Amino acid sequence: MNKYSVLWTKTAEQDLGNIIDYIAQDSLDRSLEILHTIRTSASALTSMPERGRIVPELKVHGISTYRELVISPWRMIYRTDGKNVIILTVIDGRRNLEDILLDRLLYSHK
């Protein structure tokens, strides 16, 4: 079985940190459970990175490079590059992906 390395971008690490910090305001135990669940899901990509679905909002535009795992209510978006799985972002699946991406693209330079 192929073995891939899972790498987290700075953005994905910040996203995860923000999620955990927010949940920890109500329950530290719950935030640690969620952190473990998300990290475990990411680690599972070392053996089967194609297990995630192609991001539907991008697929309709013919873009099939990006995949995601849904860890309800969050979406972990990633891509493969050789033997690396690169986690790009972890977002709240209840939000509109296009709005999030547009916001990040427009305001990332500030």
C-alpha positions, 0 to 999 in steps of 0.5 A: 500500500502506498504511504503518503505524508500528510502536511498541514498548511499554515492556513489549515493549522490556523483554521483548526486552531480557531475551531478548537479555541472556539469550542474550548470556550464552552468545553475543553473536553469537547474541543480535545475530542474534535481535535483528535477526530480531525487529526485522526481523519487527516492521518488516515489519508497516509494510506488512501488519499483518494478516499475523500470526494472531489470538492463539489463546488469546484467539480462543477467547474471542471476542477478535480484537483481538490478533495475533501473529507467531511467531518461534520460539520467541518470540511477538510480540503486537501490535495495530493502532490506526489507522495504528499497530502497537503491539508489546505483548509478546515472550514465550517461546512454550514458556510458557503465555500465560495464566500469563504474562498472569495473572502480569503482571496480578497483579504489575504494581502492585507 
